[in-house]
Amino acid sequence: MKLFTLLKSYLSIKKASSTPIFEESPDQKASIYWKFDETNPFIPNLEKEQFESLTGMDFGWYVLEPLSLYVDHSKYEEERCVRFNYAQKFIYFWWYLDAQVSNGGFVQFFINGYGKYLDPIKRGLMHIGATEQYQLLVLAERYFKKNDESALKEIKVDEQYQFLVDQEILTPFCAKYLEIGRGALDFFKEYALKHPDELASFKTETAK
């Protein structure tokens, strides 16, 4: 099990060290990823019926797909994501988080270098009103990047995941993410229905 292997590796290193495992290197990109050029927004053409009826991951991907196609490759993110408004930035960067944490936990998220997206993800969560998910990322950052053991005491794990935490198959942070992580998409959907013009054009012409 990939998550189990990653977690065991992390725990063995952590127990032998008093310093953060995932050092936070000087990063100027956090603010760059959050920049938005309001004079040149990218608003894709979507179908109104799909936009209104889809929910959860299906809705998230429906909004994300044209953004991903536009960016094309991570090497263009700094240049092209500046055209995304804050709701678009949320779904674009949050998708990285969900893919990594759902498959290998927060350990994988940081080991694979996705920590550079943590700032826009947190900002995006606050922008759409997903405060519980935001707080989870704050605690995960404190624990995994800053070696703050006290963050563990602030995580309350649901009973259905406690056995996995006790067996060190999941960290409390991963267990909590499984419980509430994708709930952020409910807030995203609610936000989208209130502000559809930020995420879609329902005209016949395509976005340029």
C-alpha positions as CSV (number, residue, x, y, z in Angstrom):
1,M,0.0,0.0,0.0
2,K,1.6,3.2,-1.2
3,L,0.3,5.4,1.5
4,F,1.4,2.9,4.2
5,T,4.9,2.8,2.8
6,L,5.2,6.6,2.6
7,L,3.9,7.1,6.1
8,K,6.2,4.5,7.6
9,S,9.2,6.1,5.8
10,Y,8.2,9.5,7.1
11,L,7.6,8.4,10.7
12,S,11.0,6.6,10.8
13,I,12.8,9.8,9.6
14,K,10.8,12.1,11.9
15,K,11.5,10.0,15.0
16,A,15.2,10.3,14.3
17,S,15.2,14.1,13.7
18,S,14.0,17.2,15.6
19,T,14.0,19.3,12.5
20,P,11.3,19.6,9.9
21,I,11.4,16.9,7.2
22,F,10.0,19.1,4.5
23,E,12.0,22.2,4.7
24,E,10.2,25.3,3.5
25,S,12.6,26.8,1.0
26,P,12.5,30.5,0.2
27,D,9.5,30.7,-2.2
28,Q,8.4,33.8,-4.1
29,K,5.9,31.9,-6.1
30,A,3.1,31.8,-3.5
31,S,2.1,35.4,-4.3
32,I,2.7,34.9,-8.0
33,Y,0.2,32.0,-8.1
34,W,-2.4,34.3,-6.5
35,K,-2.0,37.2,-8.8
36,F,-5.0,37.9,-11.0
37,D,-5.0,40.1,-14.1
38,E,-8.6,41.4,-14.0
39,T,-8.1,43.1,-17.4
40,N,-7.5,39.8,-19.1
41,P,-9.6,37.1,-17.5
42,F,-10.0,33.6,-18.9
43,I,-13.6,32.6,-18.8
44,P,-14.4,29.3,-20.7
45,N,-17.6,28.5,-22.5
46,L,-19.6,25.9,-20.7
47,E,-23.0,24.4,-21.0
48,K,-25.4,26.0,-18.5
49,E,-27.4,22.7,-17.8
50,Q,-24.2,20.8,-17.0
51,F,-22.9,23.7,-14.9
52,E,-26.0,23.8,-12.8
53,S,-26.7,20.1,-12.5
54,L,-23.3,18.5,-11.9
55,T,-22.0,18.2,-8.3
56,G,-18.9,17.1,-6.4
57,M,-15.9,15.9,-8.3
58,D,-17.9,15.8,-11.6
59,F,-18.6,19.5,-11.3
60,G,-15.1,20.2,-10.2
61,W,-13.6,18.5,-13.2
62,Y,-16.1,20.2,-15.5
63,V,-14.9,23.6,-14.4
64,L,-11.3,22.5,-14.2
65,E,-10.8,20.8,-17.5
66,P,-10.8,23.9,-19.7
67,L,-8.4,25.6,-17.3
68,S,-6.0,22.7,-17.4
69,L,-6.2,22.6,-21.2
70,Y,-5.4,26.3,-21.3
71,V,-2.4,26.0,-19.0
72,D,-1.2,22.9,-20.9
73,H,1.8,22.3,-18.7
74,S,3.1,23.2,-15.2
75,K,5.9,25.2,-16.8
76,Y,3.3,27.7,-18.0
77,E,1.4,28.1,-14.7
78,E,3.0,31.3,-13.6
79,E,2.3,33.0,-16.9
80,R,-1.2,31.6,-17.6
81,C,-2.7,31.2,-14.2
82,V,-2.6,35.0,-13.8
83,R,-5.7,35.0,-16.0
84,F,-7.6,32.9,-13.5
85,N,-9.8,34.6,-10.9
86,Y,-9.7,33.5,-7.3
87,A,-12.5,30.8,-7.6
88,Q,-10.7,29.4,-10.7
89,K,-7.4,29.4,-8.8
90,F,-9.1,27.4,-6.0
91,I,-10.2,24.5,-8.2
92,Y,-7.0,24.5,-10.3
93,F,-4.6,24.2,-7.4
94,W,-6.9,22.3,-5.0
95,W,-7.0,19.4,-7.6
96,Y,-3.3,18.9,-7.0
97,L,-3.9,18.6,-3.3
98,D,-6.8,16.1,-3.6
99,A,-4.9,13.9,-6.1
100,Q,-1.8,13.7,-3.9
101,V,-3.4,13.4,-0.5
102,S,-6.1,10.9,-1.6
103,N,-3.4,8.6,-3.1
104,G,-0.4,9.0,-0.8
105,G,-1.4,11.4,2.0
106,F,0.1,14.7,3.0
107,V,3.5,13.0,3.0
108,Q,3.3,12.4,-0.8
109,F,1.9,15.9,-1.3
110,F,5.0,17.5,0.2
111,I,7.6,14.9,-1.0
112,N,6.5,15.4,-4.6
113,G,7.0,19.1,-4.4
114,Y,3.4,20.3,-4.3
115,G,3.9,22.3,-1.2
116,K,4.6,25.3,-3.4
117,Y,0.8,25.4,-4.1
118,L,-0.2,25.4,-0.5
119,D,-0.6,29.2,-0.3
120,P,-3.0,29.5,-3.2
121,I,-4.9,26.4,-2.0
122,K,-5.4,27.9,1.4
123,R,-6.4,31.3,0.0
124,G,-8.8,29.6,-2.4
125,L,-10.5,27.7,0.4
126,M,-11.0,30.9,2.4
127,H,-12.3,32.6,-0.8
128,I,-15.1,30.1,-1.2
129,G,-15.8,29.8,2.5
130,A,-14.4,26.3,3.2
131,T,-13.0,27.3,6.6
132,E,-12.8,23.8,8.1
133,Q,-10.8,22.5,5.2
134,Y,-8.6,25.6,5.4
135,Q,-7.9,25.0,9.1
136,L,-6.9,21.4,8.3
137,L,-4.3,22.6,5.9
138,V,-3.0,25.1,8.4
139,L,-2.5,22.3,10.9
140,A,-1.0,20.0,8.3
141,E,1.5,22.7,7.4
142,R,2.4,23.2,11.0
143,Y,3.1,19.5,11.5
144,F,4.7,18.4,8.3
145,K,6.6,21.6,7.4
146,K,7.3,23.1,10.7
147,N,7.6,20.0,12.9
148,D,5.0,21.4,15.3
149,E,3.8,18.4,17.3
150,S,1.1,20.4,19.0
151,A,-0.9,20.4,15.8
152,L,-1.7,16.8,16.4
153,K,-3.7,17.7,19.5
154,E,-6.0,19.9,17.4
155,I,-7.1,17.1,15.1
156,K,-10.2,15.2,16.0
157,V,-10.5,12.0,14.0
158,D,-13.8,10.3,13.2
159,E,-14.3,6.9,14.8
160,Q,-14.4,5.1,11.4
161,Y,-10.7,6.2,10.7
162,Q,-9.3,5.9,14.3
163,F,-8.2,2.3,13.8
164,L,-6.2,3.2,10.7
165,V,-4.6,6.1,12.7
166,D,-3.8,3.8,15.6
167,Q,-2.1,1.3,13.2
168,E,-0.1,4.2,11.7
169,I,-1.7,3.4,8.3
170,L,-3.1,7.0,8.2
171,T,-1.9,10.1,9.9
172,P,-4.6,12.0,11.7
173,F,-4.3,14.7,9.0
174,C,-4.9,12.2,6.2
175,A,-7.9,10.7,8.1
176,K,-9.4,14.1,8.6
177,Y,-8.9,14.8,4.9
178,L,-10.8,11.7,4.0
179,E,-13.6,12.9,6.2
180,I,-13.9,16.5,5.1
181,G,-11.5,17.2,2.3
182,R,-13.8,16.9,-0.7
183,G,-16.5,18.7,1.2
184,A,-14.7,21.8,-0.1
185,L,-16.4,21.1,-3.4
186,D,-19.8,21.7,-1.9
187,F,-18.7,25.2,-1.0
188,F,-17.2,25.6,-4.5
189,K,-20.5,24.6,-6.0
190,E,-22.4,27.0,-3.8
191,Y,-20.0,29.8,-4.7
192,A,-20.3,28.9,-8.4
193,L,-24.1,29.1,-8.4
194,K,-23.9,32.6,-6.8
195,H,-21.2,33.8,-9.1
196,P,-21.5,31.9,-12.4
197,D,-20.0,34.7,-14.5
198,E,-16.7,34.1,-12.7
199,L,-16.4,30.6,-13.9
200,A,-18.3,30.3,-17.2
201,S,-19.6,32.0,-20.2
202,F,-22.8,30.4,-21.5
203,K,-22.6,32.0,-24.9
204,T,-21.8,30.2,-28.1
205,E,-18.3,31.6,-28.7
206,T,-15.3,29.9,-27.1
207,A,-13.0,31.6,-24.6
208,K,-9.8,33.1,-26.1
